């Protein structure tokens, strides 16, 4: 939509509205006229002179569960349409994914790693390492080659700049002190494999080479790995694949073993610390990570399942060169509008971005109408989209709209810039905002309403006149704006398909922020 350039310095503006109940679904709204701010409006000043972190993009996890639906439940036409809708920069603009490095609880296959030998045996040289057998996507393919790899290959055809972060849920059982993938257990730190003495002959060194073998295997499949974490939820001894690490152990392993192993062949691959919820940041990170160890890492990975959320401040200013990426969160299939809003555009899209977040990667990109497939009992969950497992039809959840608000309006490489904010935590108080400036000077912003009633906002961009643009932000919802001097992405969200949800029973003690 064009606008009089003399009014604000931008020739093009595109505004949308998304309500928490999704009665508005990124609906294109008329560009507000310039004038005085309404008396009841919260004044939002966007300030490009206040520059913060780089914006690296957003997306969700391609678990075996999600990939099995995209590859197995959809026709090729349906799959092509959905993946373009999500990952095409001219449409949804999703730009990152997370993948499990081995099995996780959300799997349609039996639990596996890439080097499964009986406990008591060793594979020091990792000669039995394999990410799967068969042709990617074939009915008889195994492990990652069955679903995850072919889906990633198709996404990369659509968006070659996709950033992929890989996280293990467990090392192979023979590398652990329990001999099992599940219920936690620990790496056999410092133990010798029986092939010699010295650091190179410890289980630590073998496990570091395991990561390298994974990156090599994926590279040969045409899939570049942008970054890795050392352990998904290292504080969680779940009854699905899991492994316990202390923060000190993560720091030591990254510094002494993993970073040196990657430096030999994949020095650009990033390593992210922690990969757990804020409850795991219960003390200053500098108590567990020395500056020398911190230099082996590229950033901090966080989940947003449990607080206190201000534990983030135990870490986010400690090592200024670190990126911060969000690697996991989802809603329940029967989440209330208020809770879902506080989780997605609230804590994640507002509070975390304002406090330094560079990337958002949610949990399952897709689950079916029951919240499945799932190899454990992590039931009641929903994906970013819901795919009917019998027809391949698609419905889009609030997570989808939060991610698309970033992907469609905020170019990767933008800078987070200053903007007025009236919610201290993303789920209380008044209107929140986050704003961005792209390298071409275009401005985008999200205005978020954490309350159950519409709120008025008046927007001004510093340096572009003194007039205001008045807009109403829907209950639990978001207004987006994109100002540029060129054409912008004005693609629309497709209509949902019709099918009934049939949620599997809940099994969770998660709570929404503020609850």
Secondary structure, DSSP 8 states (H G I E B T S, - for coil): -B--HHHHS-SEEEEEEE-TTSSSSSEEE----EE---TT-EEEEEEEEEEEEE--EEEEE--HHHHHHHHHTS-HHHHHHHHHHHH-TTTT---EEEEESS--SS-SS----SS---TT---TT-TT--S-SSSTT-TT--GGGTTHHHHHHHHHHH-TT-EEEEE-S---GGGBSSS-SBS---B-TT-B-SS-SSGGGBHHHHHHHHHHHHHHHHHHTT----EEES-TTTT---SSB-----HHHHHHHIIIIIHHHHHHH-TT-EEEEEEEEGGG--S-GGGT--HHHHTT--EEEEE-SSS-GGGGGGTTTTSTT-EEEEEE---BTT--HHHHHIIIIIIIIIIIHHTT--EEEEEESEEETTS---SSS--SB--SEEE-TTT--EEE-HHHHHHHHHHHHS-TT-EEEEE----SSSSSSS-EEEEEE-TTS-EEEEEE--SSS-EEEEEEETTS-S-EEEEEE-TT-EEEEEEESS--------------------------TT-
